[in-house]
Amino acid sequence: MTTTNSATAHTGTPVTLTRRGRLVLLGLPVLLAVAAVLAGLLLASASLFNQAQASTAEQPGVSAVEVAVDPGDTLWSLAQDAPTDDDVREVMAAITELNNLDSSQLQPGEVLHVPAD
C-alpha cells in the first residue's frame, strides 16, 4: 500500500502568490518598518520638548528658624512663640511637616525648624 503525503509530493508547478499572499509577504514588513520609524521620530521629538529643565531661579520655600526644645515645651507652645502671624494650628502643622514628625511628643534638647515670616 503506497501513500503519498501532499506536503512532500512535487507536482512540478511553480508556487504563485495571491494578492493577499503578496500583501502579507511584502506589505507587512514595510508596515512594521514605517511604524518603527514613526515611533523613533515621536520619541526624538518628545525629547526636544522636555518640560523638566533646570532653572537658576531661586525656589520659593518656607523661612524657618531653629529652636531647641526645652523641658515642658509642646508643639502648641512652640507654635505660639513662633515669629509668625499665622494661626497657631497652621504653624503646628508646618512644624510637623518641616521636621517630618510622626508624633506630637517632643524630647528636650531636640532641635526643630519653626516657620518664621
C-alpha positions in Angstrom: 0.0 0.0 0.0 1.5 3.3 -1.1 0.5 6.6 0.5 1.7 10.0 -0.7 1.9 12.9 1.5 0.7 16.0 -0.2 3.3 18.1 1.5 6.1 16.1 0.1 4.7 15.4 -3.3 6.2 17.5 -6.0 3.8 18.4 -8.8 6.3 20.4 -10.8 4.2 23.6 -10.9 5.8 26.8 -9.6 4.4 28.4 -6.5 2.4 31.6 -7.2 1.3 34.1 -4.6 -2.2 35.5 -4.5 -2.8 39.2 -3.9 -3.3 38.5 -0.2 -0.1 36.5 -0.1 1.9 39.3 -1.7 0.4 41.8 0.8 1.4 39.7 3.8 4.8 38.8 2.4 5.8 42.3 1.3 3.4 44.7 2.9 3.6 43.6 6.5 7.4 44.1 6.9 7.1 47.5 5.2 4.2 48.5 7.5 6.3 47.4 10.6 9.3 49.4 9.3 7.2 52.5 8.9 5.7 52.1 12.3 9.2 51.8 13.9 10.4 54.9 12.1 7.4 56.9 13.2 7.9 55.7 16.8 11.5 56.8 16.7 10.6 60.2 15.4 8.0 60.6 18.1 10.5 59.8 20.8 13.1 62.1 19.3 10.6 65.0 19.1 9.4 64.4 22.6 12.9 64.8 23.9 13.2 68.2 22.2 10.1 69.5 24.0 11.0 68.2 27.5 9.4 70.4 30.1 11.6 69.3 33.1 14.5 71.7 32.7 16.9 73.1 35.4 16.5 76.6 36.5 18.8 79.0 38.3 15.9 81.0 39.8 15.5 80.8 43.5 12.8 78.4 44.5 10.1 79.6 46.9 10.2 78.0 50.3 9.4 78.5 53.9 11.5 80.7 56.0 12.3 78.9 59.3 14.4 79.3 62.4 15.9 76.5 64.5 14.6 76.2 68.0 15.9 73.9 70.8 13.1 72.1 72.7 13.1 72.9 76.4 11.6 70.6 79.1 7.8 71.1 79.1 7.7 72.5 75.5 4.8 71.4 73.3 4.0 71.9 69.7 1.4 74.3 70.8 3.8 76.4 72.8 6.4 76.4 70.1 3.8 77.5 67.5 2.5 80.3 69.8 6.1 81.6 70.3 6.9 81.3 66.6 7.8 84.6 64.9 4.9 84.5 62.5 1.3 85.9 62.4 -0.2 82.7 61.2 -2.8 80.7 63.1 -1.3 78.5 65.8 -2.9 75.4 64.3 -1.4 76.2 60.9 2.0 76.8 62.5 1.8 73.4 64.3 1.0 71.7 61.0 4.0 73.4 59.4 6.3 72.4 62.2 5.2 68.8 61.9 5.7 68.9 58.2 9.1 70.7 58.2 10.5 68.3 60.7 8.8 65.1 59.5 7.3 64.5 62.9 5.1 61.4 63.3 4.2 62.2 66.8 3.4 65.3 68.9 5.8 64.1 71.6 8.9 66.3 71.8 12.2 65.5 73.5 14.1 68.1 75.5 17.2 69.2 73.5 15.7 68.3 70.2 16.3 71.0 67.5 13.2 71.8 65.4 12.7 74.1 62.4 9.9 76.6 63.2 8.3 78.8 60.4 9.1 82.5 60.6 7.8 85.4 58.5 
